[in-house]
Structures are given as structure tokens and as C-alpha cells.
Amino acid sequence: MHFNELNLSQELIQAVEELGFTEMTEIQQKSIPLLLEGKDVIGRSNTGTGKTAAFGIPAVESITEADKKNVTVLILCPTRELAMQAHEEIRKFAKFKRIVKAVSVYGGASMERQIFELKRGANIVIGTPGRIMDHIRRKTLKLNNLRCVILDEADEMLNMGFREDIESILSEVPTERQTVLFSATMPPDILAITEKYQNNPIHIKIKSSQKTVELIEQFYFEVAMGRKTDALKLLLYAYSPSSSMVFCNTKKMVDELTEELVKSGFKASGIHGDMKQSQRTQVMNGFKNKSIEILVATDVAARGIDVSGVDAVFNYDLPQDNEYYIHRIGRTGRAGRTGTAYTLISGRKQFYELREIEKYIKADIQEKSLPKKSEIISIRKENIINEISDCKNVSKDAYNIIDRLASKGIDYRETAARIISEKLNIESLPEFDIPQPLKKGRKEKTVKIDINIGRNKRIAPNFILGALVDATGMSGRDFGKIDIFDTHTTVEIPETEKDYILDSTNPMKINGNKVEVKLYNGNVSAMKGKRPEKPKFDRRKSAYGNRKKSDIYSDYIPNRKNRTKKRH
């Protein structure tokens, strides 16, 4: 089923077509018509199946002239990253529908800026439960005109301890409303919410999309801030792929990077949404006939591109969605061919994001050192020798040119040297200091932080971990042992990250409670001799789904035997 078969406004159809969407995914085909009718829906679907469009398109379509300054749609997401992604997608769908005003609110960002945006008038609000609750308490977010509530990745929100916040929010909104819930799994807590807050919901179950990409080797390189362009040039010089794609997240970056590559002598061209169709066609024809060797593109512009024989894919920017990573690297390794994908990362945040991608695709992305200038020169020398050795057909015109050059005082050795120097192109190689790895392995020193909330507030380890992950953007595996006492909790953290973690977690809320986070000073008087609480597991009804007990413990105790496998 195609999008133009839906009863959508012309503004929305135009936006969808510009994004390159034609045929709907299964979750979109089954849920969009129901949501447009105002039905309550429970969608069981993983990330990557197109669920943001499944709820985003009906949300945008529902906004009318009367909703200019009233919040009519509220979308709850478990993390600020997902809230930002959903906000960006909805803005794209609303590009030609000017009355739609979407605002995102989440922790770790300026409260004043968010209040300003809300006061200007918003009809779609996307945010994390904790920050949404903050705005409700401040009366900067009024939900009395709300018509639709959407819970995205509801199971993840519950695992992070947001159930109390979710129920508080749902109790604040009008009872006559549409309630939509998307979740990868359906644990008892999810079913309890659906029974309490939804009205005869229609269940939609979608099979998960394929996440493994065979025959593709995947590597990443740690690059100093601001040196990704030089690093990309080094890799292109070293590996000399005959056909490659480089992915950036913005049109501006595509233009700037393409210009830099062309200046350095690469046969590169960019493609993005602002280009005319005739320009796009010309670029694609050049890429297919190999006159353009490097195609620099955004994810949206790359939709529908099907070119065989792409040797390598370079992620200049990390993708904004994990599923985009699969789509990107899938451009190589097609039709039984092997392929290679390279990703450039800079800084701690991108390192954590790459680890989340690795976890999502269930495959190793191997760390690799950038090649040195001397190594690249050696490789290029060998390539030139092999290229000349393999050339068997030499025309008479070639000899004629050599004779003419000799008559001008340029003998055959000088002629060959000039041609080889041009092919080596050593002068254009950037000087580059190989950066030190972001992590020195798992034997780094650790310290403890102290959080002033404990067993007396019915806190569980997954609540603590979820709040820390949400506040810092780090992975759950970066945190160590969690000990819960009566009135406080200690968490083991990497010593090198202590300042960043303390800065990111003050202020922070856990299960609706405002907490203070500080370095643990080793004072055990508050423990009163009581042993810390360990995570409890019910073999029949586990809040952790199908995960093994040993896997859950590994989230909190990094030195267990099942954690010895190196992930980076």
C-alpha cells in the first residue's frame, strides 16, 4: 500500500514524497488508518520498522487551525535521544503544514529555553516522562485540550522506572482521548497500563526486521575532534576503493566535505534533498558509470539508491538512528559480494553511541588504527607497480608521445617519473597524528557515587541504572556494581568519567523522586550494618523479559566471568 492511497492532506503527501517515502512498511500500513480514525492502538514493533512515521504522520494530520496554541498531541519517549529523533521526524512531516508547531522537552537541556518554546505555542509536544512532569508541575505545559497520547517504546520506559511518572501524566489528561502505545515486548506492566488507560485497543504485531548484514566487515577509527576530514582522506588514499559512499547527517556537511575531497583530487560528488532532480540524476549516472568514485550523501537522499559494486561505505557522521546504520552499510556487500564499512568517531559521546549500535546489530565493529603516511605511500607504490605490470596493451600512440617528449629533452625515465609522481600524489597527503584510544580497556580505575535514595523509596537497580543512562547518555555497561541501602545507593563508575557523570546527574530524578548525586566518601555509618539489596528475579514473571539472570547481574557487576569478553 502506498502513502498516496491514504486520505491525507496535500501538505502531508508533499512532505512524504519529498522524504522519498512511497510504499508503507507493515506497521505503517496496519496502524496509520486506525490512528487516523481515532482508535486506540497497541503496536508491538521494534525500532527500524518505521513506527515513528506510523504515529508521526497521523499526529501531524490531526492538527487543525483551532489547535494553533493548544497542545493536542503528547508523545512520551524513554530517552532524550529518542525524543530528539521523533521531534526531527515530525518536523519533516509537518514541513508544508505551517499550523503544526512541534516542541521537544527532555532532561539535560535548558528549562528556560523549553518554557520559551512552549509559551510561543505548541500543539505537538515530544519529551521524556521526567521533564514532562516538571513542566506540568510548573504549569508551563497545559494538557486540558489534549486529544492524543503516544507512548513510544513503552517497555523501555517501564524498565527505566518511569511507570509512576507515566501514570501521573495519564491521570492529568482528559479521559476522552486517544491513547497509543508502541512496545517491542508486552510484559505484565505494559498490559496493566493498557487495561487501565486504553479504550478497546486494537493490537498490531509486527515481526522484527532483519538486523544482520552478512559479508560486510565493519571497522571503526577513533579520530581527534575536528580531524575527521583528514582521517577520511587518509583512508581513501590507503584503501583506494573504486566505488564508495560517504554518509553525513546534514546537507551542509555533504557540500563542505565534497568540496574538500574534490580539492584533494578525489572524484567525488554530493547528493542531498536541496538538489534539483536533474542534478541528482546527473550525479547518480556518474556514480553508476564510475566517472564519480565517491558519493557523499545524506540518509534521506540515499533512499532508493541501488548501485551494485560499492566497495566501501564510510560513516563520516554516526547515523541518527540505529536502523540507519544497517541501511548504510547494506549499500555494500550486495549480491553475494564482500564489502567493508568504516565508521569515524570523535569523543566520548560518539564512542558510547557506537557501542549501542554494536549492541543493536548484534555484531562486532572492530577497532582499527588509522594508517600512517609512510604505510600509505608503500601501499600506493605497490598498487602502481601492480597496475603497470598488469597492463599488457600498449598503443603505438604511447610510444609516439614518448618519442616526442624525448625530442624536447625529456627522456623516458623522466616521463615515467612524472606520471608516477602524479599517481602517487604524496604532497596532498595530510599530516596526521594518530589519536590515543578513548578507552584503555576495562582495567581502568573506578570510584563510587552516592545517591540519596534507597530501599525506603522502593527503588530497584534497574530504576537507578535507567536514570543514570538517561541523564548521561552512557551505556548501562559503563556502570558497575549497584548497592542499595535503606536511605542511599552507591554505584561504581569509571574514575575518568566522574566529573562528567556528576555534572550530568545534578539535578536528576529517579522514579519521580528528585535526588542528589555526589562522590561516595566511604562513610558506612549510614548503612547501620544492613547488607545492600540485590536484584530480585521471578522466573515466571521477570521484568527483564527473556534475559538470563546472569545477563542482568552483568549490568551491575562488571567483573563477573560473563563480562570478560572485550567489546571494543
C-alpha positions as CSV (number, residue, x, y, z in Angstrom):
1,M,0.0,0.0,0.0
2,H,1.3,3.5,-0.9
3,F,1.1,6.7,1.1
4,N,-0.9,8.5,-1.7
5,E,-3.7,5.9,-1.2
6,L,-4.3,7.3,2.3
7,N,-6.8,10.1,2.9
8,L,-4.1,12.6,3.8
9,S,-3.9,16.3,3.2
10,Q,-1.9,17.6,0.2
11,E,0.6,19.2,2.5
12,L,1.4,15.9,4.2
13,I,1.5,14.0,0.9
14,Q,4.0,16.5,-0.5
15,A,6.2,16.2,2.6
16,V,6.1,12.4,2.5
17,E,7.0,12.4,-1.2
18,E,9.9,14.8,-0.6
19,L,11.3,12.4,2.0
20,G,11.3,9.6,-0.6
21,F,8.6,7.6,1.1
22,T,6.4,5.7,-1.3
23,E,5.3,2.2,-0.1
24,M,4.4,1.8,3.6
25,T,6.0,-0.6,5.9
26,E,3.9,-3.2,7.6
27,I,3.5,-1.3,10.9
28,Q,2.6,1.9,8.9
29,Q,0.1,0.1,6.7
30,K,-1.7,-1.5,9.7
31,S,-1.6,1.4,12.2
32,I,-2.0,4.7,10.2
33,P,-5.6,4.1,9.0
34,L,-6.6,3.1,12.6
35,L,-4.9,6.1,14.1
36,L,-6.5,8.5,11.6
37,E,-9.9,7.1,12.7
38,G,-9.0,7.9,16.3
39,K,-8.8,4.3,17.5
40,D,-6.7,3.3,20.5
41,V,-3.8,1.1,19.3
42,I,-1.2,-1.2,20.8
43,G,1.7,-1.7,18.3
44,R,4.2,-4.4,19.0
45,S,7.2,-3.4,16.9
46,N,10.9,-3.0,17.1
47,T,13.0,0.1,16.2
48,G,13.6,0.1,12.5
49,T,10.1,-0.9,11.3
50,G,9.0,2.7,10.6
51,K,7.0,3.2,13.7
52,T,7.9,6.9,14.1
53,A,6.2,7.6,10.8
54,A,3.4,5.3,11.9
55,F,2.4,7.6,14.7
56,G,4.0,10.8,13.5
57,I,2.0,11.1,10.2
58,P,-1.4,10.8,12.0
59,A,-0.3,13.1,14.7
60,V,0.6,15.9,12.2
61,E,-2.6,15.2,10.2
62,S,-4.8,15.6,13.3
63,I,-3.7,19.3,13.8
64,T,-6.3,21.8,12.7
65,E,-6.5,25.6,12.6
66,A,-8.2,25.6,16.0
67,D,-5.1,23.9,17.6
68,K,-2.6,26.6,16.9
69,K,-1.9,27.3,20.6
70,N,-3.2,24.2,22.2
71,V,-1.2,21.0,23.0
72,T,-3.3,18.3,21.4
73,V,-0.7,15.5,20.9
74,L,1.7,14.4,23.6
75,I,4.5,11.8,22.7
76,L,6.5,10.2,25.5
77,C,9.9,8.7,24.8
78,P,12.3,6.8,27.2
79,T,15.4,8.9,26.4
80,R,16.3,12.3,25.2
81,E,18.0,10.9,22.1
82,L,14.7,9.2,21.0
83,A,12.7,12.3,21.8
84,M,15.1,14.4,19.6
85,Q,14.8,11.9,16.8
86,A,11.0,11.8,17.0
87,H,10.9,15.6,17.0
88,E,13.1,15.8,13.9
89,E,10.9,13.3,12.0
90,I,7.7,15.1,12.9
91,R,9.2,18.4,11.8
92,K,9.9,16.8,8.4
93,F,6.3,15.5,8.1
94,A,5.0,19.0,9.0
95,K,7.2,20.9,6.6
96,F,4.3,22.2,4.4
97,K,1.7,22.2,7.2
98,R,2.5,25.6,8.8
99,I,0.0,25.4,11.6
100,V,1.9,22.5,13.2
101,K,4.3,23.5,15.9
102,A,6.3,20.7,17.5
103,V,8.4,21.2,20.6
104,S,10.7,18.6,22.3
105,V,11.4,18.7,26.1
106,Y,13.9,16.5,27.9
107,G,16.4,16.5,30.7
108,G,19.9,17.8,30.3
109,A,18.7,20.8,28.2
110,S,17.8,24.4,29.2
111,M,14.5,24.5,31.0
112,E,14.2,28.3,30.2
113,R,14.5,27.6,26.5
114,Q,11.8,24.9,26.7
115,I,9.5,27.2,28.6
116,F,10.0,29.9,26.0
117,E,9.2,27.5,23.1
118,L,6.0,26.2,24.9
119,K,4.8,29.7,25.6
120,R,5.2,30.6,21.9
121,G,2.6,28.0,21.2
122,A,2.9,24.3,20.6
123,N,0.4,21.7,19.5
124,I,2.6,18.6,19.5
125,V,5.0,18.0,22.4
126,I,7.6,15.2,22.5
127,G,9.5,14.5,25.6
128,T,10.8,12.2,28.4
129,P,8.5,11.5,31.3
130,G,10.6,13.2,33.9
131,R,10.8,16.5,32.1
132,I,7.2,16.4,31.1
133,M,6.3,16.0,34.8
134,D,8.5,19.0,35.6
135,H,6.6,21.2,33.1
136,I,3.2,20.0,34.3
137,R,4.2,20.9,37.9
138,R,5.4,24.4,36.8
139,K,2.2,24.8,34.8
140,T,4.3,25.6,31.7
141,L,2.6,22.6,30.0
142,K,-1.2,22.5,30.0
143,L,-2.9,19.3,28.8
144,N,-6.5,20.2,29.2
145,N,-7.0,20.2,25.4
146,L,-5.1,17.0,24.7
147,R,-6.7,14.6,22.2
148,C,-3.9,12.0,21.8
149,V,-1.2,10.5,24.0
150,I,1.5,8.3,22.4
151,L,3.9,6.1,24.4
152,D,6.9,5.2,22.3
153,E,9.0,2.2,23.4
154,A,6.8,1.8,26.5
155,D,8.6,-1.3,27.8
156,E,11.9,0.6,27.9
157,M,10.3,3.4,29.8
158,L,9.0,1.0,32.4
159,N,12.4,-0.7,32.7
160,M,13.9,2.7,33.4
161,G,11.5,3.2,36.3
162,F,9.1,5.7,34.7
163,R,5.8,3.9,35.5
164,E,4.9,6.3,38.3
165,D,5.6,9.3,36.0
166,I,3.6,7.8,33.1
167,E,0.6,7.1,35.3
168,S,0.8,10.6,36.8
169,I,0.8,12.1,33.3
170,L,-2.1,10.0,32.1
171,S,-4.1,11.0,35.1
172,E,-3.6,14.7,34.2
173,V,-5.0,14.4,30.7
174,P,-8.7,14.4,29.6
175,T,-10.4,11.0,29.9
176,E,-11.8,11.4,26.4
177,R,-8.7,10.9,24.4
178,Q,-6.9,8.6,22.0
179,T,-4.1,6.5,23.7
180,V,-1.5,4.9,21.5
181,L,1.2,2.5,22.7
182,F,4.2,1.1,20.9
183,S,6.4,-1.5,22.6
184,A,8.9,-4.2,21.5
185,T,7.7,-6.6,24.2
186,M,4.5,-7.0,26.2
187,P,5.4,-7.6,29.9
188,P,2.6,-7.6,32.6
189,D,3.2,-4.0,33.5
190,I,2.5,-2.9,29.9
191,L,-0.7,-4.9,29.8
192,A,-1.7,-3.4,33.1
193,I,-1.4,0.1,31.7
194,T,-3.3,-0.8,28.5
195,E,-6.2,-2.2,30.6
196,K,-6.3,0.9,32.8
197,Y,-5.8,3.7,30.3
198,Q,-6.9,2.5,26.9
199,N,-10.4,2.0,25.5
200,N,-10.8,-1.2,23.5
201,P,-7.4,-1.0,21.9
202,I,-6.6,-2.8,18.7
203,H,-3.5,-5.0,18.8
204,I,-1.0,-4.9,16.0
205,K,2.0,-7.2,16.0
206,I,4.9,-6.8,13.5
207,K,7.8,-9.2,13.0
208,S,11.2,-7.6,13.8
209,S,13.3,-6.5,10.8
210,Q,16.5,-8.3,9.8
211,K,19.4,-6.8,11.8
212,T,22.3,-8.9,10.5
213,V,24.3,-7.9,7.4
214,E,26.4,-10.7,6.1
215,L,29.6,-10.5,4.1
216,I,30.4,-7.0,5.4
217,E,33.5,-6.3,7.5
218,Q,32.9,-3.5,10.0
219,F,35.6,-1.3,11.5
220,Y,35.8,2.0,13.4
221,F,38.5,4.6,13.9
222,E,39.0,7.0,16.8
223,V,39.7,10.4,15.5
224,A,40.6,13.7,17.3
225,M,37.9,16.4,17.3
226,G,37.9,18.3,14.0
227,R,40.1,15.8,12.1
228,K,37.6,13.6,10.6
229,T,38.1,15.0,7.1
230,D,41.8,14.4,7.2
231,A,41.2,10.9,8.5
232,L,38.7,10.2,5.7
233,K,41.3,11.3,3.1
234,L,43.9,9.0,4.6
235,L,41.6,6.0,4.4
236,L,40.6,6.8,0.8
237,Y,44.3,7.1,-0.1
238,A,45.2,3.9,1.7
239,Y,42.4,1.6,0.5
240,S,41.6,3.3,-2.9
241,P,38.1,1.9,-3.3
242,S,37.0,2.0,-6.9
243,S,33.4,2.9,-5.7
244,S,32.4,4.2,-2.2
245,M,29.7,6.0,-0.4
246,V,30.3,8.5,2.5
247,F,27.3,9.3,4.8
248,C,26.8,12.6,6.5
249,N,23.8,13.8,8.7
250,T,23.3,17.2,7.1
251,K,23.2,18.8,3.7
252,K,25.7,21.4,4.7
253,M,28.2,18.7,5.7
254,V,27.7,16.9,2.4
255,D,28.5,20.1,0.5
256,E,31.6,21.0,2.6
257,L,33.0,17.5,2.6
258,T,32.5,17.1,-1.1
259,E,34.3,20.4,-1.8
260,E,37.3,19.3,0.4
261,L,37.5,15.9,-1.3
262,V,37.4,17.4,-4.8
263,K,40.2,19.9,-3.8
264,S,42.3,16.9,-2.8
265,G,42.0,15.3,-6.2
266,F,39.2,12.8,-5.5
267,K,36.5,12.1,-8.0
268,A,33.7,12.9,-5.6
269,S,30.2,14.4,-5.8
270,G,27.5,15.0,-3.3
271,I,23.7,14.3,-3.3
272,H,21.1,15.7,-0.9
273,G,17.5,16.9,-0.8
274,D,18.1,20.5,-1.9
275,M,19.5,19.5,-5.3
276,K,17.3,19.6,-8.4
277,Q,16.2,16.3,-9.8
278,S,18.3,16.9,-13.0
279,Q,21.4,17.4,-10.8
280,R,20.6,14.2,-8.8
281,T,20.1,12.2,-12.0
282,Q,23.4,13.5,-13.4
283,V,25.3,12.6,-10.1
284,M,23.8,9.1,-10.0
285,N,24.6,8.4,-13.6
286,G,28.2,9.4,-13.0
287,F,28.4,7.2,-9.9
288,K,26.9,4.2,-11.8
289,N,29.3,4.6,-14.7
290,K,32.3,5.0,-12.4
291,S,33.2,8.6,-13.5
292,I,32.4,9.5,-9.9
293,E,34.2,7.3,-7.5
294,I,32.9,8.7,-4.2
295,L,29.3,9.6,-3.5
296,V,28.7,11.8,-0.4
297,A,25.1,11.6,0.7
298,T,22.6,12.1,3.5
299,D,20.4,9.2,4.6
300,V,17.3,10.7,3.1
301,A,19.0,11.4,-0.3
302,A,20.3,7.8,-0.4
303,R,16.8,6.3,-0.2
304,G,16.1,4.2,-3.2
305,I,19.7,4.3,-4.5
306,D,20.5,0.8,-5.7
307,V,24.1,0.6,-7.1
308,S,25.9,-2.7,-7.4
309,G,29.7,-2.9,-6.9
310,V,30.1,-0.4,-4.0
311,D,33.4,-1.5,-2.4
312,A,33.2,0.5,0.9
313,V,30.9,2.6,3.0
314,F,32.2,5.4,5.2
315,N,30.2,6.8,8.1
316,Y,31.6,10.3,8.4
317,D,28.8,11.1,10.9
318,L,27.2,8.5,13.2
319,P,23.7,7.8,12.0
320,Q,20.8,9.4,13.9
321,D,19.0,6.1,14.2
322,N,20.5,2.6,14.7
323,E,18.4,1.3,11.8
324,Y,20.1,3.8,9.5
325,Y,23.4,2.2,10.2
326,I,22.1,-1.1,8.8
327,H,20.7,0.7,5.7
328,R,24.0,2.5,5.2
329,I,26.4,-0.5,5.4
330,G,23.9,-2.5,3.3
331,R,24.9,-0.5,0.3
332,T,28.0,-2.6,0.0
333,G,28.2,-6.4,0.2
334,R,25.3,-7.0,-2.2
335,A,24.6,-9.9,-4.5
336,G,27.0,-12.2,-2.6
337,R,29.9,-9.8,-2.9
338,T,32.0,-8.9,0.1
339,G,32.1,-5.3,1.4
340,T,33.6,-3.1,4.1
341,A,32.2,-0.4,6.3
342,Y,34.3,2.2,8.2
343,T,33.0,4.5,10.9
344,L,34.8,7.6,12.2
345,I,34.1,8.6,15.8
346,S,35.3,11.6,17.9
347,G,34.9,12.0,21.6
348,R,33.3,10.0,24.5
349,K,29.7,10.5,23.4
350,Q,30.1,9.0,19.9
351,F,32.1,6.1,21.5
352,Y,29.0,5.3,23.6
353,E,26.7,5.7,20.6
354,L,28.8,3.3,18.5
355,R,28.6,0.7,21.3
356,E,24.8,1.0,21.3
357,I,24.8,0.4,17.5
358,E,27.0,-2.6,18.0
359,K,24.6,-4.0,20.6
360,Y,21.6,-3.3,18.4
361,I,23.0,-5.1,15.3
362,K,24.4,-7.9,17.5
363,A,27.7,-7.9,15.7
364,D,31.3,-6.7,16.4
365,I,32.5,-3.5,15.0
366,Q,36.3,-3.9,15.2
367,E,38.6,-1.1,16.3
368,K,41.4,-0.2,13.8
369,S,44.3,2.2,13.8
370,L,44.5,4.9,11.1
371,P,47.2,4.1,8.6
372,K,50.4,6.2,8.8
373,K,51.6,8.3,6.0
374,S,54.6,6.0,5.3
375,E,52.3,3.0,5.2
376,I,50.0,4.7,2.7
377,I,53.0,5.6,0.4
378,S,54.2,2.0,0.5
379,I,50.7,0.8,-0.4
380,R,50.3,3.2,-3.3
381,K,53.8,2.3,-4.6
382,E,52.8,-1.4,-4.7
383,N,49.4,-0.6,-6.4
384,I,51.1,1.4,-9.1
385,I,53.7,-1.3,-9.7
386,N,50.9,-3.9,-10.0
387,E,48.8,-1.7,-12.2
388,I,51.6,-1.1,-14.7
389,S,52.7,-4.8,-14.6
390,D,49.2,-5.9,-15.4
391,C,48.9,-3.5,-18.4
392,K,49.6,-5.6,-21.5
393,N,48.1,-3.5,-24.2
394,V,50.4,-0.6,-25.1
395,S,49.4,1.5,-28.1
396,K,51.8,2.9,-30.8
397,D,50.5,6.4,-29.8
398,A,52.0,5.9,-26.4
399,Y,55.5,5.3,-27.9
400,N,55.0,8.2,-30.2
401,I,54.3,10.5,-27.2
402,I,57.5,9.2,-25.5
403,D,59.5,10.0,-28.7
404,R,58.1,13.5,-28.9
405,L,58.9,14.2,-25.3
406,A,62.5,12.9,-25.9
407,S,62.8,15.4,-28.7
408,K,62.1,18.1,-26.1
409,G,64.8,16.8,-23.8
410,I,62.5,14.7,-21.5
411,D,63.8,11.1,-21.7
412,Y,61.6,8.0,-20.9
413,R,62.8,7.8,-17.3
414,E,61.8,11.4,-16.6
415,T,58.5,10.8,-18.4
416,A,57.7,7.7,-16.3
417,A,58.7,9.5,-13.1
418,R,56.4,12.4,-13.8
419,I,53.4,10.2,-14.4
420,I,54.1,8.0,-11.4
421,S,54.6,11.1,-9.1
422,E,51.1,12.3,-10.3
423,K,49.6,9.0,-9.4
424,L,51.3,8.8,-6.0
425,N,50.1,12.3,-5.1
426,I,52.2,12.3,-1.9
427,E,52.1,16.1,-1.5
428,S,48.3,16.1,-0.9
429,L,48.5,13.5,2.0
430,P,47.5,15.3,5.2
431,E,49.9,15.3,8.2
432,F,48.1,13.4,10.9
433,D,48.8,12.5,14.5
434,I,47.2,9.2,15.4
435,P,44.9,9.9,18.3
436,Q,45.1,7.9,21.5
437,P,42.2,5.4,22.1
438,L,39.2,6.7,24.1
439,K,39.4,3.7,26.4
440,K,42.4,1.8,27.8
441,G,40.4,-1.4,28.3
442,R,38.3,-2.5,31.2
443,K,41.1,-2.4,33.8
444,E,40.6,1.3,34.5
445,K,40.3,2.7,38.0
446,T,36.8,3.1,39.4
447,V,35.2,5.2,42.1
448,K,31.7,5.3,43.6
449,I,29.0,7.8,43.5
450,D,26.4,8.2,46.3
451,I,22.7,8.8,45.5
452,N,20.5,9.9,48.4
453,I,17.7,7.4,47.7
454,G,17.4,3.8,48.8
455,R,15.2,0.9,49.8
456,N,12.8,3.0,51.8
457,K,11.6,4.5,48.4
458,R,11.1,1.1,46.9
459,I,14.0,1.6,44.5
460,A,15.2,-1.2,42.3
461,P,18.6,-1.5,40.5
462,N,17.0,-1.1,37.1
463,F,15.5,2.3,38.2
464,I,18.9,3.5,39.2
465,L,20.6,2.3,36.0
466,G,17.9,3.7,33.8
467,A,18.1,7.1,35.3
468,L,21.9,7.2,35.0
469,V,21.8,6.1,31.4
470,D,19.1,8.7,30.6
471,A,21.0,11.5,32.3
472,T,24.4,10.8,30.9
473,G,23.8,9.2,27.5
474,M,26.3,6.4,28.5
475,S,25.7,2.7,28.1
476,G,24.4,0.6,31.0
477,R,27.6,-1.5,30.7
478,D,29.7,1.6,31.7
479,F,28.3,1.4,35.2
480,G,29.5,-1.1,37.8
481,K,28.1,-2.6,40.9
482,I,25.0,-1.1,42.4
483,D,24.4,-1.4,46.2
484,I,21.1,-0.2,47.6
485,F,20.8,0.6,51.3
486,D,17.9,1.9,53.4
487,T,18.4,5.6,52.6
488,H,21.0,5.8,49.9
489,T,22.6,3.9,47.0
490,T,26.2,3.6,45.8
491,V,27.2,3.0,42.1
492,E,30.6,2.1,40.8
493,I,31.7,4.3,37.9
494,P,34.9,4.8,35.8
495,E,37.2,7.3,37.6
496,T,37.9,9.1,34.3
497,E,34.1,9.8,33.9
498,K,33.3,11.0,37.4
499,D,33.2,14.8,36.6
500,Y,31.1,14.2,33.5
501,I,28.6,11.9,35.4
502,L,28.3,14.3,38.4
503,D,27.7,17.2,36.1
504,S,25.1,15.3,34.0
505,T,23.1,13.9,37.0
506,N,22.6,17.0,39.1
507,P,19.7,17.5,39.1
508,M,18.2,14.1,38.4
509,K,15.0,12.2,39.2
510,I,14.6,8.5,39.9
511,N,11.1,7.1,39.8
512,G,9.7,10.6,40.3
513,N,12.0,11.4,43.3
514,K,14.5,14.3,43.0
515,V,17.9,13.1,44.1
516,E,21.4,14.4,44.8
517,V,24.4,12.7,43.4
518,K,27.9,13.1,44.9
519,L,31.2,11.2,45.2
520,Y,31.0,8.5,47.8
521,N,33.3,9.3,50.7
522,G,33.4,5.8,52.2
523,N,31.3,6.6,55.3
524,V,29.5,3.4,56.1
525,S,27.7,4.8,59.3
526,A,24.5,5.3,57.3
527,M,24.4,1.6,56.4
528,K,23.6,0.5,60.0
529,G,25.1,-2.9,59.4
530,K,22.5,-3.8,56.8
531,R,23.5,-5.6,53.7
532,P,22.7,-4.0,50.3
533,E,19.7,-5.2,48.4
534,K,20.3,-7.4,45.4
535,P,18.1,-7.5,42.3
536,K,15.2,-9.9,42.7
537,F,14.1,-12.2,39.9
538,D,10.8,-14.0,39.4
539,R,11.4,-16.9,37.0
540,R,7.8,-16.8,36.0
541,K,7.2,-13.1,35.6
542,S,10.5,-11.3,35.1
543,A,10.5,-7.6,34.4
544,Y,13.6,-8.3,32.2
545,G,11.8,-10.4,29.7
546,N,13.7,-13.4,28.3
547,R,17.1,-12.2,29.6
548,K,19.1,-14.7,31.7
549,K,19.7,-14.0,35.3
550,S,23.5,-13.9,34.7
551,D,22.9,-11.2,32.0
552,I,21.0,-9.0,34.4
553,Y,23.7,-9.2,37.0
554,S,26.3,-8.4,34.4
555,D,24.7,-4.9,34.0
556,Y,25.6,-4.1,37.6
557,I,28.7,-6.2,38.3
558,P,31.3,-5.7,35.5
559,N,33.9,-8.1,36.8
560,R,31.8,-11.2,36.6
561,K,33.1,-14.0,34.4
562,N,30.5,-13.5,31.7
563,R,31.7,-9.9,31.3
564,T,35.3,-10.8,30.2
565,K,34.6,-10.7,26.5
566,K,36.1,-7.4,25.1
567,R,33.5,-5.3,23.2
568,H,35.8,-2.7,21.7
